[in-house]
Amino acid sequence: MKALFTFFLLFTITLVSAQDVVQDSISIQETKRPERTKTITVGPFTGIKLFSGVQVKLIPSNENKLVLSGENFETVVTTLKKDVLRIKHSLDQIFNPKNTYIEIYFSTPLDLIHTYQGSIVESQAVLKATKIELKAREGSAIDLHIESEKISSSVNSGATLSLRGVAVNHELKILGGGICESETLLTEQTTVKVTAGGVAYIHASDLLEATVNVGGTVRIHGRPTKLIKRKRIGGTITEMN
C-alpha cells in the first residue's frame, strides 16, 4: 500500500512538472512573436495634426513615412493637404480608441504640430525650425526638444505642453486647465497669458510679459532683465530665482 501511494505521488509530481514546462514553452514562444507593423509612404510635409488618441514619435530622416503598430493600426487614416499631414482613426474607432503607436519619419523641418482628442507626440531628437506653431487640445500632450527663433503655442482643455531647448521668442496662451512645462526652454523673450486654472512654467533672460486671469498660475525662471506682470481675479505669478 505504501509503495502504491509513493508511485501515485511521484506520478502526480511528474505530470505537474511536465505541464509547467509546456506552459513555460508557450510563454516563451508568445514573447518572441514578432510585432505586426504597417509602413505608409507619404509625400513631404511641414505640419502634422493628430487625432483619436494616437501616440506618435517624431524621427528626423531623409525619407517621409509612417510605421504603425499596436492595437487597431489597420483603422488609421492619413491625409496630406497643403503640406499638413492629418492622422486619425476611422469614424467607427474614434469613440473606442486603442493603443496605436506611430513613428513619423520626416525630411523637412516642421512648422506646425497640433494634437487633439488625447493624442500624444514626442521627439527625443532636436527639432530645428525658424518658426513653429504648437497647439495641444482635449487632454492631448506634446513633449519636444526644440531649437527655434520663434515659437507660438497654445494649450487648453486639460492638455499638456512640455518644451526644452532654446528659442529667441516664445508666445504662449493657456486656458481651461492646460499646462505648459517649459522652464528648460531657454528663451530671450517670452509672452504668456494664462486663464481659467492654466499653469505655466517659463523661462526668459531679457523680457518676460505675464498676464494671469481667473486662477491661472505662472512660475518664472531665468531672472529676466525686464519683467511685466498683470494679475486679475485670483491669478498668481511667482519668481522662482
C-alpha positions as CSV (number, residue, x, y, z in Angstrom):
1,M,0.0,0.0,0.0
2,K,2.8,2.4,0.9
3,A,4.6,1.6,-2.4
4,L,1.4,2.3,-4.3
5,F,1.0,5.7,-2.6
6,T,4.6,6.6,-3.3
7,F,4.2,5.7,-7.0
8,F,1.0,7.8,-7.3
9,L,2.7,10.8,-5.6
10,L,5.7,10.6,-8.0
11,F,3.4,10.3,-11.0
12,T,1.4,13.4,-9.9
13,I,4.6,15.5,-9.4
14,T,6.0,14.4,-12.8
15,L,2.7,15.3,-14.5
16,V,2.5,18.8,-12.9
17,S,6.2,19.5,-13.8
18,A,5.6,18.5,-17.4
19,Q,2.6,20.9,-17.5
20,D,4.8,23.7,-16.2
21,V,7.4,23.0,-18.8
22,V,4.8,23.1,-21.6
23,Q,3.3,26.4,-20.2
24,D,6.8,28.0,-19.9
25,S,7.5,26.9,-23.5
26,I,4.2,28.5,-24.7
27,S,5.0,31.7,-22.8
28,I,8.5,32.0,-24.3
29,Q,7.0,31.4,-27.8
30,E,4.4,34.1,-27.2
31,T,7.0,36.7,-26.1
32,K,9.1,36.0,-29.1
33,R,6.2,36.5,-31.5
34,P,7.1,39.4,-33.9
35,E,5.1,42.6,-33.6
36,R,2.9,43.4,-36.5
37,T,3.6,46.7,-38.2
38,K,2.5,48.6,-41.3
39,T,4.5,51.1,-43.2
40,I,2.9,54.0,-45.2
41,T,5.0,56.2,-47.5
42,V,3.8,59.8,-47.8
43,G,4.9,62.9,-49.6
44,P,6.9,65.7,-48.0
45,F,5.0,67.7,-45.3
46,T,5.8,70.6,-42.9
47,G,2.9,70.2,-40.4
48,I,1.1,67.4,-38.6
49,K,-2.4,67.2,-36.9
50,L,-3.1,64.2,-34.7
51,F,-6.5,62.9,-33.5
52,S,-8.1,59.8,-31.9
53,G,-5.6,59.2,-29.2
54,V,-2.7,58.1,-31.4
55,Q,0.8,58.0,-29.8
56,V,3.5,59.4,-32.1
57,K,7.2,59.6,-32.1
58,L,8.9,62.1,-34.4
59,I,12.1,61.0,-36.2
60,P,14.1,63.3,-38.5
61,S,15.1,61.4,-41.6
62,N,15.8,61.6,-45.3
63,E,12.5,60.0,-46.1
64,N,8.9,60.5,-45.3
65,K,7.0,57.6,-44.0
66,L,4.8,56.2,-41.1
67,V,5.4,53.0,-39.2
68,L,2.3,51.9,-37.4
69,S,2.0,49.3,-34.7
70,G,-0.1,48.4,-31.6
71,E,-3.9,47.9,-31.5
72,N,-6.2,48.9,-34.4
73,F,-3.5,50.4,-36.5
74,E,-5.3,49.0,-39.5
75,T,-8.0,51.6,-39.0
76,V,-5.6,54.6,-39.1
77,V,-6.5,57.1,-41.8
78,T,-3.9,59.6,-43.2
79,T,-4.5,62.6,-45.4
80,L,-1.9,65.1,-46.8
81,K,-3.3,68.5,-47.8
82,K,-1.4,71.8,-48.2
83,D,1.7,70.3,-46.6
84,V,-0.2,69.2,-43.5
85,L,-0.4,65.5,-42.6
86,R,-3.5,64.6,-40.7
87,I,-3.6,61.3,-38.8
88,K,-6.7,59.8,-37.1
89,H,-8.7,56.6,-36.8
90,S,-11.7,55.8,-39.0
91,L,-15.1,57.0,-37.7
92,D,-16.1,53.7,-36.2
93,Q,-13.0,53.7,-34.0
94,I,-13.0,57.4,-32.8
95,F,-15.1,56.6,-29.7
96,N,-13.2,53.4,-28.9
97,P,-9.5,54.4,-29.0
98,K,-6.8,51.8,-28.6
99,N,-3.0,52.0,-28.0
100,T,-1.9,52.8,-31.5
101,Y,1.7,53.7,-32.0
102,I,3.1,55.6,-35.0
103,E,6.7,56.5,-35.8
104,I,6.7,59.5,-38.2
105,Y,9.9,59.9,-40.3
106,F,10.1,63.3,-41.9
107,S,12.7,65.0,-44.2
108,T,11.7,68.7,-44.0
109,P,11.6,71.0,-40.9
110,L,8.2,71.1,-39.2
111,D,6.5,74.4,-38.6
112,L,3.1,73.2,-37.2
113,I,2.2,70.5,-34.7
114,H,-1.4,70.2,-33.4
115,T,-2.8,67.5,-31.1
116,Y,-6.4,66.7,-30.3
117,Q,-8.5,64.0,-28.6
118,G,-5.9,62.6,-26.2
119,S,-3.2,62.2,-28.8
120,I,0.5,62.2,-27.8
121,V,3.5,63.4,-29.7
122,E,7.2,63.3,-28.6
123,S,10.7,63.7,-30.0
124,Q,14.0,62.8,-28.4
125,A,15.8,64.3,-31.4
126,V,16.1,68.1,-31.6
127,L,13.5,69.7,-33.8
128,K,15.0,72.7,-35.7
129,A,12.8,75.4,-37.2
130,T,12.8,79.1,-38.0
131,K,9.3,79.3,-36.5
132,I,6.9,76.7,-35.3
133,E,3.2,76.7,-34.1
134,L,2.2,74.3,-31.4
135,K,-1.4,73.5,-30.2
136,A,-2.4,70.9,-27.6
137,R,-6.2,70.4,-27.0
138,E,-8.6,68.0,-25.3
139,G,-6.3,66.2,-23.0
140,S,-3.5,65.6,-25.5
141,A,0.2,66.0,-24.9
142,I,3.2,67.5,-26.7
143,D,6.8,66.7,-25.5
144,L,9.5,68.2,-27.7
145,H,13.2,69.3,-27.7
146,I,13.3,72.5,-29.9
147,E,15.7,75.0,-31.4
148,S,13.8,77.8,-33.0
149,E,13.7,81.6,-33.5
150,K,10.0,81.9,-32.7
151,I,7.6,79.5,-31.0
152,S,3.8,80.2,-30.9
153,S,2.0,77.8,-28.6
154,S,-1.4,77.4,-27.1
155,V,-2.7,74.8,-24.6
156,N,-6.3,74.2,-23.3
157,S,-8.9,71.7,-22.2
158,G,-6.5,69.8,-19.9
159,A,-3.8,69.3,-22.4
160,T,0.0,69.4,-21.6
161,L,2.9,71.0,-23.4
162,S,6.5,70.1,-22.4
163,L,9.3,72.0,-24.1
164,R,13.1,72.1,-23.7
165,G,15.8,73.6,-25.8
166,V,16.4,77.2,-27.0
167,A,14.3,79.9,-28.6
168,V,14.6,83.6,-29.2
169,N,10.9,84.3,-28.7
170,H,8.0,82.3,-27.2
171,E,4.4,83.4,-27.3
172,L,2.2,81.2,-25.1
173,K,-1.5,81.1,-24.3
174,I,-3.1,78.7,-21.8
175,L,-6.7,78.3,-20.6
176,G,-9.1,75.7,-19.4
177,G,-6.7,73.7,-17.2
178,G,-3.9,73.5,-19.7
179,I,-0.3,73.1,-18.5
180,C,2.9,74.2,-20.1
181,E,6.2,73.0,-18.6
182,S,8.9,75.0,-20.4
183,E,11.3,76.2,-17.7
184,T,14.1,74.4,-19.6
185,L,13.2,76.1,-22.8
186,L,15.8,78.9,-22.7
187,T,14.3,82.0,-24.3
188,E,15.3,85.6,-24.6
189,Q,11.7,86.9,-24.7
190,T,8.5,85.2,-23.5
191,T,4.9,86.5,-23.5
192,V,2.4,84.3,-21.6
193,K,-1.3,84.7,-21.0
194,V,-2.9,82.2,-18.6
195,T,-6.6,81.9,-17.9
196,A,-9.1,79.7,-16.0
197,G,-6.8,77.4,-14.0
198,G,-4.0,77.1,-16.5
199,V,-0.4,76.6,-15.3
200,A,2.8,77.8,-17.0
201,Y,6.5,77.2,-16.0
202,I,8.5,79.5,-18.2
203,H,12.0,81.0,-18.8
204,A,13.3,84.3,-20.2
205,S,16.6,86.1,-20.0
206,D,15.7,89.5,-21.4
207,L,11.9,90.2,-21.4
208,L,9.0,88.4,-19.8
209,E,5.5,89.6,-20.0
210,A,3.0,87.6,-18.0
211,T,-0.8,88.1,-17.7
212,V,-2.8,85.8,-15.4
213,N,-6.6,85.7,-15.1
214,V,-9.2,83.7,-13.0
215,G,-7.0,81.4,-11.0
216,G,-4.1,80.9,-13.5
217,T,-0.6,80.3,-12.3
218,V,2.8,81.4,-13.8
219,R,6.2,80.4,-12.4
220,I,9.1,82.4,-13.8
221,H,12.7,81.1,-14.2
222,G,15.7,82.9,-15.6
223,R,15.9,86.3,-14.0
224,P,14.6,88.3,-17.0
225,T,16.1,91.8,-17.3
226,K,12.6,93.3,-17.8
227,L,9.5,91.8,-16.1
228,I,5.9,92.9,-16.7
229,K,3.3,91.3,-14.6
230,R,-0.5,91.6,-14.7
231,K,-2.8,89.7,-12.4
232,R,-6.6,89.7,-12.4
233,I,-9.2,87.8,-10.3
234,G,-7.1,85.5,-8.3
235,G,-4.1,84.7,-10.6
236,T,-0.6,84.1,-9.2
237,I,2.8,85.0,-10.6
238,T,5.9,83.6,-8.8
239,E,9.6,84.4,-9.5
240,M,11.5,81.2,-8.8
241,N,15.1,82.6,-8.9
